[in-house]
Protein backbone atom coordinates (compact mmCIF):
# COMPACT_ATOMS: atom_id res chain seq x y z
CA UNK A 1 0.00 0.00 0.00
CA UNK A 2 1.44 3.40 -0.90
CA UNK A 3 2.32 5.93 1.79
CA UNK A 4 0.76 9.40 1.48
CA UNK A 5 1.98 12.68 3.00
CA UNK A 6 -0.28 15.69 2.72
CA UNK A 7 1.02 19.15 3.53
CA UNK A 8 -1.96 21.50 3.71
CA UNK A 9 0.29 24.48 4.34
CA UNK A 10 2.16 23.84 1.07
CA UNK A 11 -1.10 22.73 -0.64
CA UNK A 12 0.68 19.60 -1.88
CA UNK A 13 0.86 15.83 -1.42
CA UNK A 14 3.45 13.13 -1.98
CA UNK A 15 2.61 9.49 -2.72
CA UNK A 16 5.45 7.05 -2.04
CA UNK A 17 4.98 4.03 -4.28
CA UNK A 18 8.18 2.21 -3.29
CA UNK A 19 11.31 3.03 -1.35
CA UNK A 20 14.46 3.79 -3.23
CA UNK A 21 16.90 6.52 -4.10
CA UNK A 22 15.58 9.14 -6.51
CA UNK A 23 17.83 9.33 -9.57
CA UNK A 24 15.62 11.51 -11.77
CA UNK A 25 12.63 13.82 -11.30
CA UNK A 26 10.30 14.66 -14.18
CA UNK A 27 7.66 17.41 -14.11
CA UNK A 28 4.56 16.22 -15.97
CA UNK A 29 2.51 19.37 -15.37
CA UNK A 30 -0.21 18.38 -12.89
CA UNK A 31 2.16 15.99 -11.10
CA UNK A 32 5.87 15.32 -10.65
CA UNK A 33 7.27 11.78 -10.85
CA UNK A 34 10.44 10.59 -9.09
CA UNK A 35 12.27 7.68 -10.73
CA UNK A 36 15.05 5.43 -9.43
CA UNK A 37 18.13 4.44 -11.43
CA UNK A 38 16.24 1.58 -13.12
CA UNK A 39 13.47 3.88 -14.35
CA UNK A 40 10.97 2.59 -11.77
CA UNK A 41 8.64 5.16 -10.21
CA UNK A 42 9.53 5.83 -6.58
CA UNK A 43 6.89 8.48 -5.87
CA UNK A 44 4.46 11.03 -7.22
CA UNK A 45 4.21 14.63 -6.02
CA UNK A 46 0.92 16.44 -6.45
CA UNK A 47 1.95 20.11 -6.35
CA UNK A 48 -1.57 21.43 -5.70
CA UNK A 49 -4.42 19.82 -3.80
CA UNK A 50 -6.85 21.97 -5.77
CA UNK A 51 -6.35 19.85 -8.90
CA UNK A 52 -5.59 16.23 -8.06
CA UNK A 53 -4.83 14.32 -11.26
CA UNK A 54 -6.77 11.21 -12.15
CA UNK A 55 -4.85 7.93 -11.86
CA UNK A 56 -5.36 7.40 -15.62
CA UNK A 57 -3.56 10.72 -16.31
CA UNK A 58 -0.56 9.56 -14.27
CA UNK A 59 -0.60 6.09 -15.84
CA UNK A 60 -0.17 7.62 -19.33
CA UNK A 61 3.45 8.43 -18.47
CA UNK A 62 4.22 6.07 -15.57
CA UNK A 63 5.20 2.46 -16.34
CA UNK A 64 2.26 0.02 -16.16
CA UNK A 65 3.76 -2.14 -13.38
CA UNK A 66 2.88 0.64 -10.91
CA UNK A 67 -0.80 0.83 -11.93
CA UNK A 68 -2.29 -0.67 -8.76
CA UNK A 69 -0.06 1.45 -6.50
CA UNK A 70 -0.86 4.66 -8.41
CA UNK A 71 -4.60 3.99 -8.21
CA UNK A 72 -4.38 3.19 -4.47
CA UNK A 73 -2.26 6.27 -3.84
CA UNK A 74 -4.62 8.70 -5.59
CA UNK A 75 -7.56 7.06 -3.81
CA UNK A 76 -5.79 7.44 -0.47
CA UNK A 77 -5.04 11.15 -1.13
CA UNK A 78 -8.69 11.76 -2.02
CA UNK A 79 -9.91 9.88 1.07
CA UNK A 80 -7.56 11.76 3.40
CA UNK A 81 -8.62 15.11 1.99
CA UNK A 82 -12.30 14.21 2.41
CA UNK A 83 -11.80 12.91 5.96
CA UNK A 84 -12.57 15.32 8.82
CA UNK A 85 -9.45 13.96 10.54
CA UNK A 86 -7.18 14.81 7.60
CA UNK A 87 -5.38 17.52 9.46
CA UNK A 88 -7.23 20.19 7.50
CA UNK A 89 -8.55 23.10 9.52
CA UNK A 90 -11.09 21.81 12.00
CA UNK A 91 -9.84 18.21 11.87
CA UNK A 92 -7.69 16.29 14.32
CA UNK A 93 -4.71 14.60 12.76
CA UNK A 94 -4.66 10.83 13.23
CA UNK A 95 -1.84 9.38 15.30
CA UNK A 96 0.55 7.16 13.36
CA UNK A 97 3.85 5.63 14.27
CA UNK A 98 5.63 5.26 10.94
CA UNK A 99 9.39 5.65 11.07
CA UNK A 100 11.55 6.42 8.04
CA UNK A 101 15.18 5.48 7.69
CA UNK A 102 17.78 6.23 5.12
CA UNK A 103 19.39 3.34 3.27
CA UNK A 104 22.71 4.46 4.76
CA UNK A 105 23.26 5.10 8.43
CA UNK A 106 22.89 8.68 9.65
CA UNK A 107 26.23 10.28 10.33
CA UNK A 108 28.07 8.32 7.67
CA UNK A 109 28.68 5.40 10.04
CA UNK A 110 29.79 7.49 13.00
CA UNK A 111 28.83 6.39 16.48
CA UNK A 112 25.34 7.48 17.42
CA UNK A 113 24.82 10.26 19.94
CA UNK A 114 22.74 9.50 23.02
CA UNK A 115 19.08 10.21 22.30
CA UNK A 116 18.97 13.13 24.74
CA UNK A 117 21.69 14.84 22.65
CA UNK A 118 19.85 14.45 19.32
CA UNK A 119 18.20 17.64 18.07
CA UNK A 120 15.34 17.20 15.61
CA UNK A 121 14.31 19.72 12.97
CA UNK A 122 10.93 20.23 11.35
CA UNK A 123 10.54 19.95 7.58
CA UNK A 124 10.23 23.74 7.39
CA UNK A 125 13.49 24.21 9.31
CA UNK A 126 15.31 21.75 7.04
CA UNK A 127 13.90 23.54 3.97
CA UNK A 128 15.21 26.85 5.30
CA UNK A 129 18.68 25.42 5.99
CA UNK A 130 18.93 23.80 2.56
CA UNK A 131 17.17 26.72 0.83
CA UNK A 132 14.67 24.42 -0.90
CA UNK A 133 10.91 23.98 -0.70
CA UNK A 134 9.25 21.82 1.92
CA UNK A 135 8.10 19.40 -0.78
CA UNK A 136 11.74 18.90 -1.81
CA UNK A 137 12.49 17.92 1.80
CA UNK A 138 9.52 15.52 1.78
CA UNK A 139 10.89 13.95 -1.43
CA UNK A 140 14.32 13.62 0.19
CA UNK A 141 12.77 11.90 3.21
CA UNK A 142 10.65 9.55 1.10
CA UNK A 143 13.57 8.64 -1.16
CA UNK A 144 15.82 7.85 1.80
CA UNK A 145 18.26 10.71 1.13
CA UNK A 146 17.44 12.13 4.57
CA UNK A 147 16.51 9.93 7.51
CA UNK A 148 13.45 11.09 9.43
CA UNK A 149 11.05 10.01 12.13
CA UNK A 150 7.33 10.42 11.65
CA UNK A 151 5.63 11.77 14.77
CA UNK A 152 1.88 11.86 14.26
CA UNK A 153 1.46 13.54 10.89
CA UNK A 154 4.78 15.39 11.00
CA UNK A 155 8.30 14.38 10.10
CA UNK A 156 11.33 15.28 12.21
CA UNK A 157 14.83 15.11 10.77
CA UNK A 158 17.89 14.73 13.00
CA UNK A 159 19.97 17.90 12.71
CA UNK A 160 23.13 15.79 12.33
CA UNK A 161 21.60 14.11 9.25
CA UNK A 162 21.17 17.49 7.54
CA UNK A 163 24.79 18.41 8.27
CA UNK A 164 25.95 14.98 7.05
CA UNK A 165 23.92 15.38 3.85
CA UNK A 166 25.53 18.77 3.17
CA UNK A 167 28.99 17.40 3.97
CA UNK A 168 28.52 14.46 1.57
CA UNK A 169 27.27 16.83 -1.14
CA UNK A 170 30.35 19.02 -0.62
CA UNK A 171 32.64 15.97 -0.89
CA UNK A 172 30.95 14.89 -4.13
CA UNK A 173 31.40 18.41 -5.52
CA UNK A 174 35.08 18.44 -4.58
CA UNK A 175 35.57 15.04 -6.25
CA UNK A 176 34.00 16.32 -9.46
CA UNK A 177 36.19 19.42 -9.42
CA UNK A 178 39.37 17.38 -8.95
CA UNK A 179 38.70 15.22 -12.04
Backbone bond lengths (Angstrom), bond angles and torsions (degrees), N, CA, C in turn:
res aa  C-N    CA-C-N  psi(-1)  N-CA   C-N-CA  omega(-1)  CA-C   N-CA-C  phi
1 X - - - 1.447 - - 1.531 108.73 -
2 X 1.308 118.29 131.79 1.458 120.60 179.88 1.524 112.14 -67.01
3 X 1.332 114.88 153.50 1.460 121.73 177.08 1.526 107.32 -99.97
4 X 1.333 117.12 137.17 1.461 122.00 -177.22 1.516 109.68 -121.69
5 X 1.332 116.22 132.20 1.468 122.64 172.59 1.519 107.23 -119.00
6 X 1.315 115.91 125.71 1.456 120.76 178.01 1.516 107.98 -115.60
7 X 1.317 115.65 128.28 1.457 121.94 177.28 1.524 107.10 -115.47
8 X 1.332 116.19 98.91 1.458 120.66 -178.01 1.519 111.39 -65.34
9 X 1.322 116.27 -33.98 1.459 120.25 -179.57 1.532 110.84 -63.83
10 X 1.328 116.91 -40.00 1.463 121.62 178.70 1.523 111.48 -87.86
11 X 1.347 117.41 -6.01 1.466 123.31 -178.40 1.529 110.06 56.23
12 X 1.345 115.96 46.78 1.455 120.40 -176.58 1.524 110.37 -146.60
13 X 1.331 115.05 165.45 1.468 121.10 177.80 1.522 108.52 -141.64
14 X 1.328 115.45 155.27 1.455 121.41 175.58 1.523 107.98 -131.59
15 X 1.324 116.18 130.05 1.461 122.72 178.89 1.524 107.70 -111.55
16 X 1.337 116.42 112.75 1.459 120.92 177.28 1.518 107.77 -87.01
17 X 1.321 116.23 118.20 1.463 120.97 -179.20 1.523 111.38 -90.35
18 X 1.331 115.91 -37.07 1.461 121.49 176.70 1.515 107.28 -156.71
19 X 1.312 117.10 158.62 1.454 120.85 -179.17 1.516 109.46 -90.22
20 X 1.304 115.16 137.31 1.445 121.47 179.12 1.508 109.57 173.21
21 X 1.309 115.73 165.78 1.457 120.97 179.31 1.523 109.58 -76.73
22 X 1.312 116.72 136.13 1.457 121.86 179.21 1.526 108.40 -82.51
23 X 1.335 115.52 120.10 1.459 120.93 179.51 1.523 111.17 -100.36
24 X 1.350 116.55 -25.04 1.462 119.83 -174.95 1.526 108.50 -153.43
25 X 1.330 115.73 139.66 1.453 122.22 177.44 1.521 108.15 -121.60
26 X 1.343 116.04 131.21 1.461 120.47 -178.28 1.522 109.01 -125.13
27 X 1.334 116.09 126.54 1.459 122.31 177.72 1.523 108.05 -86.57
28 X 1.327 116.49 118.47 1.460 122.13 -179.31 1.525 111.24 -106.60
29 X 1.306 117.49 20.50 1.467 120.99 178.82 1.512 112.04 92.97
30 X 1.333 117.62 -88.16 1.468 121.10 -177.75 1.522 112.52 -80.95
31 X 1.326 117.42 -7.17 1.464 121.08 176.18 1.518 108.78 -153.75
32 X 1.340 115.06 162.16 1.462 122.16 179.25 1.520 106.78 -122.92
33 X 1.329 116.89 130.86 1.467 121.08 -178.70 1.523 109.92 -109.31
34 X 1.331 115.73 134.85 1.467 122.71 174.95 1.527 107.82 -103.53
35 X 1.335 116.22 130.83 1.460 122.21 -178.23 1.522 109.83 -118.65
36 X 1.348 116.21 147.67 1.460 119.62 174.77 1.527 108.79 -87.15
37 X 1.312 117.34 -175.66 1.457 122.27 -177.57 1.521 114.49 -63.75
38 X 1.337 117.12 -22.36 1.464 121.69 179.48 1.519 112.52 -91.98
39 X 1.338 116.90 2.82 1.461 120.36 -179.39 1.519 113.96 84.75
40 X 1.333 116.91 6.39 1.468 121.19 178.02 1.528 109.06 -81.03
41 X 1.326 116.86 143.77 1.460 120.67 179.87 1.520 109.39 -76.72
42 X 1.341 115.50 125.70 1.457 122.30 178.83 1.529 109.54 -91.85
43 X 1.334 116.26 -41.40 1.460 119.90 -178.19 1.508 112.10 -164.16
44 X 1.336 113.98 165.70 1.453 122.71 -179.63 1.521 108.02 -125.89
45 X 1.328 116.75 127.66 1.466 120.82 173.41 1.519 108.49 -101.54
46 X 1.318 115.12 133.21 1.458 121.91 174.64 1.525 105.39 -106.86
47 X 1.350 117.64 103.48 1.456 120.07 -171.52 1.520 115.58 -70.58
48 X 1.323 118.82 -15.32 1.460 120.67 174.49 1.517 109.99 -142.57
49 X 1.314 115.42 132.23 1.465 120.84 179.37 1.521 111.31 -78.77
50 X 1.323 116.80 -7.68 1.458 121.04 179.60 1.528 111.54 -75.45
51 X 1.339 116.45 -24.45 1.464 121.00 -178.33 1.514 109.50 -136.62
52 X 1.312 116.87 79.83 1.465 120.90 179.75 1.526 108.41 -77.46
53 X 1.326 117.49 125.17 1.471 119.21 -179.03 1.526 111.38 -69.11
54 X 1.301 115.48 152.61 1.460 121.26 173.72 1.529 107.88 -72.97
55 X 1.333 116.21 151.10 1.465 120.22 178.06 1.527 110.75 -58.19
56 X 1.345 117.15 -37.20 1.468 120.54 -179.25 1.533 111.34 -62.86
57 X 1.346 117.20 -33.39 1.468 121.09 177.91 1.527 110.41 -66.10
58 X 1.320 116.45 -40.55 1.468 121.09 178.93 1.525 109.94 -69.34
59 X 1.325 116.28 -40.34 1.466 120.57 -176.21 1.529 112.90 -68.53
60 X 1.329 118.27 -14.83 1.466 120.51 175.89 1.526 111.44 -65.82
61 X 1.334 116.94 -28.86 1.470 119.81 -177.04 1.522 113.58 -117.64
62 X 1.324 117.34 -10.64 1.461 122.01 -179.47 1.524 108.09 -98.16
63 X 1.340 117.71 137.80 1.471 119.89 179.77 1.534 112.58 -53.15
64 X 1.331 115.51 143.38 1.462 122.98 -174.78 1.515 115.81 -60.53
65 X 1.359 119.39 -22.98 1.455 120.24 -178.05 1.525 112.14 -66.91
66 X 1.329 117.26 -14.17 1.465 121.06 -179.22 1.530 111.95 -99.02
67 X 1.331 117.76 8.41 1.468 121.14 -173.50 1.523 113.32 -54.25
68 X 1.317 117.89 -51.30 1.468 120.69 -177.55 1.529 110.86 -61.84
69 X 1.340 117.04 -42.44 1.460 120.41 -179.66 1.525 111.70 -65.66
70 X 1.336 116.72 -41.18 1.467 120.30 178.87 1.518 109.96 -62.20
71 X 1.331 116.97 -46.95 1.473 120.27 -179.80 1.538 110.96 -61.56
72 X 1.329 116.97 -44.17 1.467 120.65 178.51 1.519 111.14 -63.72
73 X 1.317 116.99 -40.08 1.458 121.10 -179.39 1.509 112.87 -64.64
74 X 1.332 117.77 -46.12 1.466 121.35 178.99 1.525 109.90 -65.32
75 X 1.319 116.19 -38.84 1.472 120.41 177.37 1.534 110.48 -62.81
76 X 1.322 116.22 -41.80 1.459 121.16 -179.49 1.539 111.17 -66.04
77 X 1.349 117.60 -40.42 1.466 121.07 176.49 1.521 109.58 -60.57
78 X 1.320 116.69 -47.98 1.467 121.73 -178.97 1.522 111.02 -61.02
79 X 1.343 116.37 -43.79 1.470 120.35 179.06 1.524 111.38 -62.97
80 X 1.341 116.89 -44.36 1.461 119.81 -178.54 1.516 111.67 -65.63
81 X 1.322 117.12 -35.64 1.463 119.59 178.59 1.522 111.37 -70.59
82 X 1.331 117.06 -32.06 1.467 120.70 -179.81 1.526 112.47 -80.72
83 X 1.334 116.71 -20.14 1.464 121.59 -177.10 1.520 111.35 -73.34
84 X 1.346 118.21 136.70 1.461 119.60 176.68 1.526 111.98 -66.71
85 X 1.330 118.26 -15.75 1.459 121.08 179.70 1.521 111.40 -100.10
86 X 1.333 116.85 22.92 1.467 120.67 -176.04 1.511 114.44 -76.57
87 X 1.302 116.85 -3.29 1.452 118.61 -177.75 1.519 111.26 91.25
88 X 1.335 116.17 -0.99 1.460 119.78 175.27 1.517 107.67 -71.47
89 X 1.320 117.69 163.80 1.456 119.20 -179.83 1.525 111.41 -50.83
90 X 1.310 115.55 130.48 1.460 121.05 -179.82 1.510 113.53 94.50
91 X 1.338 118.09 -15.11 1.460 120.80 -178.89 1.507 111.25 -101.18
92 X 1.330 115.73 160.01 1.456 120.70 176.43 1.506 108.15 -105.15
93 X 1.313 118.98 124.53 1.443 119.84 -178.54 1.521 111.72 -64.41
94 X 1.329 117.59 137.99 1.453 119.74 177.90 1.517 110.74 -71.24
95 X 1.316 116.72 149.30 1.464 120.96 178.91 1.517 108.56 -86.12
96 X 1.329 116.52 128.98 1.459 121.04 175.80 1.505 107.58 -132.13
97 X 1.295 116.05 163.21 1.459 119.23 -177.85 1.509 112.59 -127.50
98 X 1.317 118.28 33.29 1.454 121.70 -178.65 1.514 110.41 -73.29
99 X 1.314 116.54 137.04 1.460 120.66 178.86 1.515 108.87 -121.94
100 X 1.306 117.37 132.82 1.459 122.85 179.51 1.517 109.25 -103.66
101 X 1.326 115.07 144.41 1.460 119.35 175.51 1.503 109.62 -136.76
102 X 1.277 115.57 146.97 1.455 121.30 175.64 1.529 108.19 -74.86
103 X 1.329 115.66 157.49 1.457 119.89 177.14 1.526 110.61 -67.85
104 X 1.326 116.83 -26.70 1.467 120.59 177.03 1.516 108.70 -109.24
105 X 1.317 117.34 151.21 1.446 119.09 -177.66 1.523 112.16 -65.37
106 X 1.320 116.23 143.44 1.463 120.79 176.42 1.515 108.25 -62.72
107 X 1.319 115.24 141.24 1.461 118.96 177.86 1.514 113.26 85.74
108 X 1.343 116.17 9.98 1.459 118.67 176.59 1.511 113.04 61.42
109 X 1.353 118.06 31.57 1.439 121.42 177.65 1.513 113.91 91.00
110 X 1.320 117.72 2.05 1.469 119.91 178.19 1.514 109.62 -68.12
111 X 1.335 115.87 163.60 1.457 118.46 177.45 1.522 109.24 -67.41
112 X 1.304 115.76 144.25 1.462 121.19 -176.54 1.515 111.04 -77.49
113 X 1.338 115.40 141.01 1.461 120.98 177.33 1.523 108.69 -76.18
114 X 1.319 117.22 150.99 1.468 118.95 174.57 1.523 109.51 -57.55
115 X 1.315 116.48 144.61 1.462 121.95 -174.49 1.522 112.78 -53.19
116 X 1.327 117.67 -36.42 1.463 119.23 -178.83 1.533 112.06 -68.15
117 X 1.343 117.48 -15.79 1.457 121.01 178.81 1.526 112.59 -94.69
118 X 1.331 118.14 -7.87 1.457 121.76 -178.46 1.524 109.09 -79.63
119 X 1.331 116.06 128.91 1.461 121.52 176.59 1.521 107.49 -107.45
120 X 1.327 116.48 127.06 1.453 121.41 -179.58 1.520 110.52 -101.64
121 X 1.334 115.66 144.98 1.453 122.51 179.03 1.521 109.84 -115.11
122 X 1.314 116.43 147.97 1.464 120.97 174.92 1.527 108.47 -76.55
123 X 1.316 116.60 166.75 1.459 121.55 177.52 1.530 109.73 -60.39
124 X 1.327 117.07 -40.77 1.465 120.95 179.56 1.532 111.15 -62.97
125 X 1.330 117.37 -40.37 1.466 120.45 178.60 1.529 111.07 -65.66
126 X 1.331 116.85 -41.56 1.461 120.61 178.40 1.527 109.52 -63.78
127 X 1.339 117.03 -42.86 1.466 121.06 178.91 1.521 110.93 -59.64
128 X 1.319 117.30 -39.98 1.460 121.34 178.68 1.527 110.89 -65.69
129 X 1.318 116.92 -44.26 1.465 121.10 -179.55 1.529 110.80 -62.59
130 X 1.337 116.21 -44.83 1.462 120.72 -177.20 1.532 112.89 -84.29
131 X 1.330 116.05 -9.03 1.473 122.55 -177.38 1.522 111.38 56.79
132 X 1.354 114.58 50.26 1.462 123.06 176.06 1.526 107.58 -131.77
133 X 1.321 117.06 176.14 1.459 120.10 177.24 1.529 110.34 -80.23
134 X 1.312 115.28 163.25 1.466 119.28 177.66 1.527 110.71 -63.70
135 X 1.322 117.81 -35.93 1.466 119.53 179.74 1.531 110.91 -65.29
136 X 1.319 117.99 -31.90 1.470 120.24 175.40 1.525 109.46 -63.96
137 X 1.327 116.88 -40.41 1.470 120.33 177.73 1.522 109.43 -64.63
138 X 1.341 117.96 -43.20 1.470 120.01 177.72 1.528 110.31 -58.92
139 X 1.331 117.44 -41.90 1.470 120.16 178.67 1.523 110.57 -62.96
140 X 1.337 116.65 -40.23 1.462 120.51 179.26 1.524 110.75 -63.80
141 X 1.320 116.68 -39.36 1.469 121.10 178.46 1.521 109.90 -66.63
142 X 1.328 116.66 -47.37 1.464 120.23 -177.51 1.523 112.72 -66.88
143 X 1.328 117.08 -30.25 1.465 119.87 -179.59 1.522 112.26 -81.95
144 X 1.338 116.77 -13.55 1.457 119.78 -178.27 1.521 113.39 94.09
145 X 1.331 117.77 0.82 1.469 120.41 179.26 1.525 111.31 -68.19
146 X 1.321 116.75 -29.47 1.471 122.25 176.78 1.524 108.44 -127.92
147 X 1.314 118.14 123.95 1.460 119.03 175.88 1.526 109.49 -71.63
148 X 1.314 116.54 146.68 1.460 120.88 179.28 1.522 110.03 -153.03
149 X 1.305 114.54 159.22 1.459 121.96 176.07 1.516 106.67 -114.92
150 X 1.314 116.47 133.87 1.459 119.85 176.70 1.519 108.25 -93.16
151 X 1.326 115.45 122.21 1.462 122.27 178.61 1.520 106.07 -117.65
152 X 1.322 116.31 108.31 1.470 119.15 -173.99 1.507 108.62 63.79
153 X 1.320 116.76 -121.05 1.468 120.91 179.73 1.525 111.67 -102.62
154 X 1.305 117.32 4.81 1.462 121.48 -176.69 1.519 111.07 -110.03
155 X 1.320 115.31 154.15 1.454 121.16 173.61 1.517 108.48 -105.90
156 X 1.312 116.21 145.02 1.463 122.45 174.05 1.525 106.97 -127.24
157 X 1.333 114.51 132.22 1.459 121.67 -176.58 1.528 108.15 -111.17
158 X 1.328 117.69 128.80 1.471 118.82 176.36 1.530 110.04 -60.33
159 X 1.317 116.55 132.17 1.465 121.35 -179.00 1.526 110.96 -56.13
160 X 1.318 117.04 -39.19 1.471 121.45 179.98 1.531 110.46 -60.12
161 X 1.334 118.00 -35.78 1.463 121.51 -179.45 1.528 111.09 -64.94
162 X 1.330 116.85 -36.24 1.465 120.68 178.09 1.529 109.39 -66.31
163 X 1.327 116.07 -45.39 1.469 120.17 179.12 1.527 110.89 -63.73
164 X 1.341 117.03 -39.99 1.464 120.67 178.03 1.530 111.13 -64.23
165 X 1.333 116.05 -40.82 1.465 120.89 178.78 1.533 109.91 -60.12
166 X 1.333 116.68 -46.87 1.465 121.12 179.67 1.526 111.19 -64.64
167 X 1.320 116.82 -39.08 1.464 121.22 179.04 1.532 110.30 -64.18
168 X 1.334 117.01 -45.06 1.468 120.91 178.85 1.525 110.85 -63.14
169 X 1.333 116.83 -40.01 1.467 120.71 178.39 1.531 110.21 -63.76
170 X 1.318 116.64 -39.92 1.468 121.53 178.31 1.530 110.32 -64.61
171 X 1.330 116.92 -41.47 1.468 120.33 178.44 1.527 111.12 -63.59
172 X 1.334 116.67 -42.16 1.467 120.27 178.52 1.531 110.35 -62.28
173 X 1.322 116.44 -40.80 1.463 120.93 178.82 1.526 111.12 -63.81
174 X 1.317 116.83 -43.15 1.468 120.99 178.10 1.524 111.08 -63.12
175 X 1.344 117.16 -39.06 1.467 120.43 178.65 1.519 110.84 -63.78
176 X 1.323 116.69 -40.81 1.468 120.22 178.97 1.516 110.61 -65.13
177 X 1.327 116.85 -40.37 1.463 120.73 -178.94 1.531 111.86 -66.12
178 X 1.335 116.63 -32.83 1.463 120.52 -176.26 1.525 112.37 -80.38
179 X 1.305 118.30 -7.20 1.486 120.66 -179.36 1.490 112.03 -78.16
